[in-house]
Amino acid sequence: MSSPQQPPRCAVLHSPAWPLIAAIVHNPQIYAPAQPLAVFDAQRVSCCSPAAWGEGVRLGQRRRQAQGACPHLVIVPHDPERDARLFEPVVRSVGTLVPLIDVATPGSLLLATRGPSRYVGGDDALAIRLIALATTGVNALGESLDIEAVLSAGGGMGVGIADGRIAATLAARSAAHRGTPIVVPGGSSATAEFLAPYAVKVLVSVAGCPPQLIDLLGRLGLRQLGDIAALSPTHLVDRFGSIGLVLHRLASGTDDTPPATVPPPADLSITRVFDDPILQLDMLVFAAKSLTDELGTYFHERGQICTRMRIEADSEHGETSHRVWYRSQGMHSSTMLDRVRWQLDGWINGADPPSAGITMLRITPTEIRSDAGTQEGFWGGRSQADETAARAITRVIGFLGPQGVTVASWNGGRDPRQVYDMIPVADLGSTAAAGEQLLLRPQDDSLADPNLWPGSLPTPAPAVVFHEALSVAVIDQRGHSVSVSGRGLVSAPPATLTLKGANHEVVAWAGPWPIEERWWDERSRRVARFQLVVQVPDGQRAYLVEVFAGNWWLTAEYA
């Protein structure tokens, strides 16, 4: 078994919560550094500000959990294009020192230190210089803002320098939390010693390892990178196959690139020259789609996938935008097109846009590996589980008929029972039947904004909405049923909730939220809703109740 080559020395600049920095700079009137801010991706917290962290918000929490920990949490929309566009000035600022920069994701970039380190006087000086250049780039986005406060809201900027991408990335993440750069001494032994205490789960985010593999390693007792590095590579290969060798190299810091990497053909670069210069982003992206589709087809036919590519664009006046993009999981045609869009958007709509239209666009794959068939998760594309679920749905429809299988479809409304409707899968057409769309959501998150539905309940929404409301009684201290006048005035504070013959003390309440719908129609209804927290034998529970025509109904329960 051949010994791996020593990985090149790398520097990584990393911002833990760059989407928050981008949001504050983009909309300073809406978002402030001192606010508890959080970004949700796939309904889970992907990043949050220190103020939100102090209130109990944690990464990976669901929206309901985060808002329960911090009721006044300010939700920042997930917008990768905004993040990439506003990261462009930072990349250009660092590019004044280093011509070739590898951008992994907005908020994180990598560069080789061999030349720059000698130029500025060593790794320590390079780390300080990179922080200064990144700060200059952020300052160009909002000169009137308190840049230190803005960077603090995003977790700061960290620089890590080490041998290999993995060690440098982990060093940069630790540096952002510590507040000072981290320089790991060179050599495989020093790198392995630095990596040893890290949990194995970090390989999911920094190396693209499947979560199922990391879970298996944990069940086998391999919970830290040092545990894997201490094993023999032969034993890991016997147990896991070729991926075992990759795991050992990752954990020991001797290699952080897939062993199946193949050199790209010299003629694989694809160029599009425009006779008439183009400055409209949509037209450029449309032209780029044919290039990315051609590359995607080329790799698919050969069982390969691109993990690193260079995108170049030239303007009529000789201005250029050159970027290298990397994704450990590989890039299909749609993923390539996203990178093209991000780069061009950041250049054309950035702080230093080209003075003329774009005349040339070139995409060059620089790193290709064999496609191992890795499937993305539910939120990132179709997987084998999606295919299995689609076939199962088709079989169930065959047993129960087209009306027997339904999915939730977003409808909107003031009542939790109206926000989603259950509609037959068959009515959604072949796309849903193929498993590509099993839950319909509003295309624009702003459509779900409670401010667009006067009289709607404040967030978070109830966890359980009863299909049929339960008849209850809400009594005041004198034993009279609580009522609500036409002006929305409550006769007396609720004191007792009677549910299924049992009385429960009301320890807190809020409301009413009155609704009067279709006042011009004979089907009009006037409803007033309350949130009640009641005492039960096993603790407390929160309910949503409503009074309609003098009768009280329990319609939902909060988690």
RAUR-V653794 format. One record per helix or strand of 2 or more residues. SS is the DSSP state (h for helix, s for strand). FROM is the first residue (numbers start at 1). LEN is the number of residues. If there is no record, write none. Layout:
BEGIN
ss->SS from->FROM len->LEN
ss->SS from->FROM len->LEN
END
This chain:
BEGIN
ss->s from->9 len->6
ss->h from->18 len->9
ss->s from->37 len->5
ss->s from->44 len->5
ss->h from->50 len->5
ss->h from->63 len->7
ss->s from->74 len->3
ss->h from->80 len->16
ss->s from->102 len->4
ss->s from->108 len->5
ss->h from->114 len->7
ss->h from->123 len->19
ss->h from->147 len->7
ss->s from->158 len->6
ss->h from->165 len->14
ss->s from->182 len->2
ss->h from->188 len->8
ss->h from->202 len->6
ss->h from->211 len->9
ss->h from->225 len->5
ss->h from->233 len->8
ss->h from->242 len->11
ss->s from->261 len->2
ss->s from->270 len->9
ss->h from->281 len->21
ss->s from->304 len->12
ss->s from->320 len->12
ss->h from->333 len->16
ss->s from->358 len->13
ss->h from->378 len->3
ss->h from->384 len->17
ss->s from->406 len->5
ss->h from->416 len->4
ss->s from->420 len->5
ss->h from->425 len->4
ss->h from->430 len->4
ss->h from->445 len->4
ss->h from->450 len->3
ss->s from->464 len->12
ss->s from->496 len->4
ss->s from->502 len->16
ss->s from->525 len->12
ss->s from->539 len->10
ss->s from->551 len->7
END
